[in-house]
Amino acid sequence: SDLILKNREEVKKYLPDILGRVLARIWIDKPFKESFKSDPRQVLNDNGVFLPDDMILEFQKPNSDRPRIVVYEQRPNSKFRLRVLYLQLVMMAGR
């Protein structure tokens, strides 16, 4: 069943959990990481998650040990982007 997010509130409610799972998978699945890096929105769509058209996904620092996914909202005909949320994976070694 597809998850179609219609507005900022729904994105803030549902997306952190989904992106958390994306980051965890990126950590262990190289091909998934590469496809997410090249087209994050398409990867979500392929997995049944659809964002509003005014939302932009950016995968930042993909090759560091602190990769980060940032979600922006961009109004039509505007260059201004509002950061809606971001998730960062911080890898820590246990002792």
TORTIGU-322879 format. One record per residue (C-alpha): y, x, z; residue number from 0. Coordinates in Angstrom, 1 decimal. Layout:
  north   east     up   i
      Y      X      Z NUM
...
END
This chain:
  north   east     up   i
    0.0    0.0    0.0   0
    3.4    1.4   -1.0   1
    6.2    2.0    1.4   2
    9.5    1.1   -0.3   3
   12.5    2.1    1.7   4
   15.5    0.1    0.9   5
   18.4    1.5    3.0   6
   19.5    4.3    5.3   7
   18.2    2.5    8.4   8
   14.7    2.3    7.0   9
   14.8    5.9    5.8  10
   15.8    7.0    9.3  11
   13.1    4.8   10.9  12
   10.1    5.7    8.7  13
   10.8    9.0    6.9  14
   10.7   11.5    9.8  15
    7.0   10.7   10.5  16
    6.2   10.9    6.8  17
    8.1   14.2    6.3  18
    6.4   15.6    9.4  19
    3.1   15.1    7.7  20
    4.4   16.6    4.5  21
    5.6   19.7    6.4  22
    2.2   20.0    8.1  23
    0.4   19.8    4.7  24
    2.8   22.3    3.1  25
    1.7   24.8    5.7  26
   -1.9   24.6    4.7  27
   -1.9   23.4    1.1  28
   -0.3   25.8   -1.4  29
   -0.6   23.6   -4.5  30
    0.9   20.7   -2.6  31
    3.7   22.9   -1.4  32
    4.5   24.1   -5.0  33
    4.6   20.6   -6.4  34
    6.8   19.4   -3.5  35
    9.1   22.4   -4.0  36
    9.6   21.5   -7.7  37
   10.0   17.7   -7.3  38
    9.9   16.4   -3.8  39
   10.8   12.8   -4.7  40
    7.9   12.6   -7.3  41
    5.4   13.9   -4.7  42
    6.5   11.1   -2.3  43
    6.3    8.6   -5.1  44
    2.8    9.8   -6.0  45
    1.8    9.2   -2.4  46
    3.3    5.7   -2.3  47
    6.6    6.4   -0.6  48
    9.7    5.3   -2.5  49
   13.3    6.2   -1.4  50
   16.5    4.3   -2.3  51
   18.1    5.7   -5.5  52
   21.1    7.0   -3.6  53
   18.9    9.3   -1.4  54
   18.4   13.0   -2.4  55
   15.6   15.1   -1.0  56
   16.1   18.9   -0.7  57
   13.4   21.3    0.3  58
   15.2   24.3    1.8  59
   13.8   27.7    2.7  60
   10.4   26.9    1.3  61
    9.2   30.4    1.6  62
   10.3   31.1    5.2  63
    8.4   30.3    8.3  64
   11.0   27.6    9.0  65
   10.9   25.4    5.9  66
   13.2   22.4    6.1  67
   13.4   19.1    4.3  68
   16.9   17.5    4.2  69
   17.7   14.0    3.1  70
   21.1   13.2    1.8  71
   22.8   10.0    0.8  72
   25.0   10.2   -2.3  73
   27.2    7.3   -3.4  74
   27.3    6.5   -7.1  75
   30.0    8.4   -8.9  76
   30.7   10.5   -5.9  77
   30.1   14.2   -5.3  78
   30.2   13.6   -1.5  79
   26.8   13.8    0.2  80
   26.1   12.5    3.7  81
   23.2   14.1    5.5  82
   21.0   11.4    6.8  83
   18.3   13.4    8.5  84
   16.4   16.7    8.3  85
   13.1   18.0    9.6  86
   12.3   21.6   10.1  87
    9.0   23.1   10.7  88
    9.1   26.0   13.2  89
    5.9   28.0   13.3  90
    5.1   29.4   16.7  91
    2.2   31.6   17.6  92
    0.4   30.7   20.8  93
   -0.9   33.4   23.1  94
END
